[in-house]
Amino acid sequence: MRLDKYLKVSRLIKRRTVANEACDAEKIFVNGKAARASYDVKINDIIEINMGKTPLKVRVLKVAEVVGKDGASDLYEVV
């Protein structure tokens, strides 16, 4: 799954267009490297989001195309 779509599905970022713009501005890192929106997310990837005041670092646990609001937090764990 594309990185921008994963960020939206997991509800780490509210909209896919915002996730896409954050990737273009190099505010999203995967495994320590700046990532493009088209990056293919895999299990155990470490995603760092440097938007706002506090950076967020999460590990990918699952990749799913469709997830309900309650199951979104099961896709990742905060590191």
Buried (B, 14 or more C-beta within 10 A) or exposed (E): BBBBBBBBBBBBBEEBEBBBBBBEEEBBBBEEEEBBBEBEBEEEBBBBBBBEEEEBEBEBEEBEEEBEEEBBBEBBEEE
